[in-house]
Amino acid sequence: MIQGTGSNVGKSLLVAGLCRAALRRGLKVLPFKPQNMSNNAAVTADGGEIGRAQALQALACGVEPVVDMNPVLLKPESDVGAQVIVQGRRLATLKAREYFGLKPQLAAAVQESFARLKSQADLVIVEGAGSPAEVNLRAGDIANMGFARAADVPVVLAGDIDRGGVIAQIVGTQAVLEPGDNALIAGFLINRFRGDPRLFDAGYRMIEERTGWRGFGVVPWFAGARLLPAEDALDLAAAGEGPVKVCCLALSRIANFDDLDPLKMEAGLSVQMILPGQALPGDADLVILPGTKSTRGDLAFLRAQGWDVDLLAHRRRGGRLLGLCGGYQMLGRSVADPEGIEGEPGVTPGLGLLDVDTVMHPDKRLARVQAVHTSSGLAVSGYEIHIGRTEGADCARPFAHVGGLAEGARSADGRVEGSYLHGLFAEDAFRAAYLAGLGAVPGGVVYGAGVEQVLDDLAAHLEAHVDVEGLLALAR
């Protein structure tokens, strides 16, 4: 099990690289994360949803993602509440205090899923969540040492030297853990080192001496990480310097933003996340309104940033708009939530850029789909993960057809489009045709093959700098 000294220290990437390294050794390897918190989910082969990072790790293992790889997924809907997904299905929306009362039930589901994975593989590599040093959360823990102790899984602690203080990160973690938890930690890894790793030799020895733990290596900064799907919206950054500018609004509850990942690889594009407090650039060619875990909440957030004014100005200039999932709902005239599924019951005016209206329903649509893009006639693969039904006059001009049925909507001039389909830009032919419509010259990027190559490069990177054989030898 790879645990971290904090959030976003690179655990997901380390697990993905180790999974690919194990696969290259001929092992049947599977990933597992007991509890994840992310609004960037993937639809699994068995019809549920898990964190996007575990879907990438499954790809590194050469297998389809299944719900057992991430049995508990928390999807924040507000600052104090989150939707709780258990083994791929929505259980409830709970506040933090309510969630802690549910932990015994969740622990059973976690152990059940872990047992199934163990029975199917030579090796399971587990990813922790946050940090085990948050000992105030230790009681009932299912994400870090609580899981490791219950399942008797050896732990390697990863620290992020790029954020500074890595010696204190690791030594301090040992200092606050109880003896039984410390006994399960077999060693540590230093991640994201910039420059010559030998310069950290003295610090590395100091950690070994202070903790008595074995060091498994110093991992230099891996530049290719930016080309892999990001799970955390904080990892999204500007990419490319091409002449065609694509902007995406960084909504407060942004979800399923993997739609941007293939665009980051295109040399003909400049892809920019518009952060809170920033104005939408006047020279944007395409603005993407991404998915969100709280459509009405993010409509209020969008207006508080002044982005509604920016979007109207963009539309007047003849710019293109693409709303995906929650972003599609925002483009319409209204979003109604009569049952209070995402918050207080009520109706929120939309942006009025598409002649459609949305009503939230408790039934969640989770599906991988095959579709045909209306304008280009190209076949595409994607997935749907949403609540709500959208209807209106602009649906007579659908974005695509799924199983012969109309999906999405387009304005009369075709410059404003909305769809519930995620993942379309991973299709090379569709992406090329869509970008050509923006005036971009597609670069011939083969997205799937590119991700596979980066995973191979990541495995080789770890092989060169980490004692992979020593890590594998830890496995029970």
Secondary structure, DSSP 8 states (H G I E B T S, - for coil): -EEESSTTSSHHHHHHHHHHHHHHTT--EEEE-SEEE-S-EEE-TTS-EEEHHHHHHHHHHTS---GGGSSEEEEESSSSEEEEEETTEEEEEEEHHHHHHTHHHHHHHHHHHHHHHHHH-SEEEEB--S-TT-GGG-TT--SSHHHHHHHT--EEEEEEGGGS-HHHHHHHHHHHS-HHHHTTEEEEEEEEE-S-GGGGHHHHHHHHHHH--EEEEEEE--GGGGGS--SSGGG---B---SEEEEEE--TTEE-GGGGHHHHT-TTEEEEEE-TT----TT-SEEEE-EES-HHHHHHHHHHTTHHHHHHHHHHTT-EEEEETHHHHHHSSEEEETT-SSSSSEEEE---SSS-EEE--SS-EEEEEEEEETTT--EEEEEEEE--EEESGGGGS-SEEETTEEESEE-TTSSEEEES-B-GGGSHHHHHHHHHHTT-------HHHHHHHHHHHHHHHHHHHB-HHHHHHT--
